[in-house]
Amino acid sequence: MIDLRSDTVTQPTEAMRTAMARAEVGDDVYGDDPSVRALEERVAALFGHEAALFTVTGSLANMLAVRSVVPVGAELLCEAEAHVVRAELGVHAAVGGVTTRTWRHPRGLVDLTAIEELVAPDLGPFLVRTAALSIENTHNFGGGTVQPLDGMRALRRVADERRLALHVDGARIWNAHVATGVPLPVYGALADVMGVCLSKGLGAPVGSLMVGSADTVAEQRVWRKRLGGGWRQAGVLAAAGLHALAHHVDRLVDDHQHARLLADAAAVVATAREQGVLTGAVGSRTLRLVTHLDVDAAAARKAADILAPLVRDSRAAG
Ligand SMILES: Cc1ncc(COP(=O)(O)O)c(C=O)c1O
């Protein structure tokens, strides 16, 4: 099977497993795990922020990041297909007490006019106040779209003018960085808080980080523990993340090339599966094909060969 359903399906490489097996570890709740500390320091430095917090999932990293900038009863504005509002199962409301309103963009991008219209000032007891804006880079349900830097800069200006915080869901910010050449600190400087994932295109088995100021991270470290997310010898997982950062960022170029190979091939999931290609249906006429560490050029070409005739047939069938 060639598995194109998601970039979360990758197996750790042998080199990654070796790094995990050799990791120096300690009790992270005591702050004693040198590998976790090294990972947190590395990721904070990569984005030019003061601190980072290692979490089990991207959802938890986003949840902590959002609650750090949106108080209970205030609102977050985001795009209607954003992961925070569609796929985190209501955690921002259920745990964070956060409400959301959304703008809509066909590819998940910033729409400044719509955003400016949505921003609600503090009117005391009359309206929910907007506290933060959130964007996703790259935007998953938008089709893996990269947020153009100009749009992000313009959004930052709106945030500053309206005294709002900016959250970036950077689960796949590494892909945006590799695709555009925009340095990670440039992305980091635009955000007050971020969530970034190691378990997507970077191929680590587990792990994400919330990134922000030292005070914010210290506060959310307490919340991570409160929510049951404190962990002990998590250095075995941090070592996988450190290995991924060292070896799996630049190679995302390959995934992007393979994705281009597949760009014309949207086909019927069941037929593709019979022929050895797993894809994900995300709409009646939309398939999700994700290239990753375990799909090499030969596999991408083979998948394209299998999918292309299916696409032609399905188009011909209307
Ligand atoms: C854009 C985006 N943000 C956040 C997440 C959450 O990550 P996790 O599945 O680790 O909770 C995902 C998961 O696919 C995602 O695509």
The ligand as an SDF file (V2000), in Angstrom:
LIG
                    3D

 16 16  0  0  0  0  0  0  0  0999 V2000
   -3.2240   22.2580   11.1030 C   0  0  0  0  0  0  0  0  0  0  0  0
   -3.2520   21.3230   12.2600 C   0  0  0  0  0  0  0  0  0  0  0  0
   -3.1550   21.8160   13.5000 N   0  0  0  0  0  0  0  0  0  0  0  0
   -3.1730   21.0240   14.5790 C   0  0  0  0  0  0  0  0  0  0  0  0
   -3.2650   19.6590   14.4530 C   0  0  0  0  0  0  0  0  0  0  0  0
   -3.3610   18.8340   15.6990 C   0  0  0  0  0  0  0  0  0  0  0  0
   -2.3860   17.8940   15.8480 O   0  0  0  0  0  0  0  0  0  0  0  0
   -2.6490   16.5620   16.7260 P   0  0  0  0  0  0  0  0  0  0  0  0
   -3.2930   15.5840   15.8050 O   0  0  0  0  0  0  0  0  0  0  0  0
   -1.2590   16.1780   17.1320 O   0  0  0  0  0  0  0  0  0  0  0  0
   -3.5100   16.9400   17.8630 O   0  0  0  0  0  0  0  0  0  0  0  0
   -3.3630   19.0940   13.1800 C   0  0  0  0  0  0  0  0  0  0  0  0
   -3.5040   17.6250   13.0170 C   0  0  0  0  0  0  0  0  0  0  0  0
   -3.5100   17.0760   11.9380 O   0  0  0  0  0  0  0  0  0  0  0  0
   -3.3700   19.9460   12.0540 C   0  0  0  0  0  0  0  0  0  0  0  0
   -3.5020   19.4570   10.8050 O   0  0  0  0  0  0  0  0  0  0  0  0
  1  2  1  0
  2  3  1  0
  2 15  2  0
  3  4  2  0
  4  5  1  0
  5  6  1  0
  5 12  2  0
  6  7  1  0
  7  8  1  0
  8  9  2  0
  8 10  1  0
  8 11  1  0
 12 13  1  0
 12 15  1  0
 13 14  2  0
 15 16  1  0
M  END
$$$$
